[in-house]
Amino acid sequence: MKAFRVIGTFRVKDREFRNDLQDFKVELAAADEKAAREKLVSNFGSHHRVGREEIFIEELTLLKNEDITDPVVKHQVGGSK
C-alpha cells in the first residue's frame, strides 16, 4: 500500500437553489493512483451524497512515510509511529 494526499473541491447541495463548492484535503492508502481516485469518489459519494461528476480533484500526490499526518493511513502503509 502507498499513501496519497488528495486536494480538491466538491459541490455541496444546500437545498434546491444553492450550490457551493467545499474544499477538501484527504490522506488515504491505496495500491496506486487509480485506486486512490476510486476510493476517494466512493467515500465522498457515500458520506456526502455527491456524484462522481461533482468531485473535482486538483492535486493527487504520493507521500513519503515521514510526510503522512493521518495515523490510520500511517498504520495502513506500515509506517513507523
N, C-alpha and C positions, 0 to 999 in steps of 0.2 A: 504494500500500500504506500501511496505517496500523499503528501499534504498539499493542498491548494488553497489559495486565498482568492475569493471571487468578490469583485466590487461591481456594483451596478445600481439599477433602479427597477422598480416595478410599479405598475399602475394600481392605485388604491381606489376602489369604488366606494364612495361615501354617498349613499342614497342613489337616486337615479339621475341626478342632474350635475353631479360634481365628480370629476376625475382628477386626482392628484398623483404625482409621482413621489414615491418613497425611496430614499437611498438605502442601500444595504452594503454591509461588508461581512462576509461569512468565511470561516475556515472549515474545510471538510476534508475527509480522507477518501481517496478513490484510487483505482488502478491506473487511470490515465486521464487526459483532459476531456475526452469524450464522455467517460463515465462520470467525471466531476460535473459537467454540464447537465447530464441526465439526472443525477442525484439532486442538483440544485433546483431544477424546474419541477421535479417530482415533489420535493419537500415544500417548495413555495406554493405549488398548486394545492397540496393537501392542507397546509396550515393557513394560507391566506385566501384560498379560493380564487386564484388568478390563473388565467390560461397561459400557455407557453408563449403566445404572441404578445403578452403583456409584461414579460420579463426581459429586461434589456441588460445584457452583460457587457460592461465596459472594459473590464480587465480580469484576466484569469492567469495567476502566476503560480509556479511551482515553488514551494517553500523548503528551505533547509530546516533541519531539526531544531537548530537554535533560534529560528525565526517564528516558530509555532507558539502562539499565545494561548490557544484553547487546550486545556488539559485533556479533554476527551479525545481530541484529534491527535495530540501528542502520544497518548496511550495506544490509539489505534494504529499508528505508524511505527510504534516500537521505540519512540524517543525516550531519552532519559528524563527523570523527574526534575 
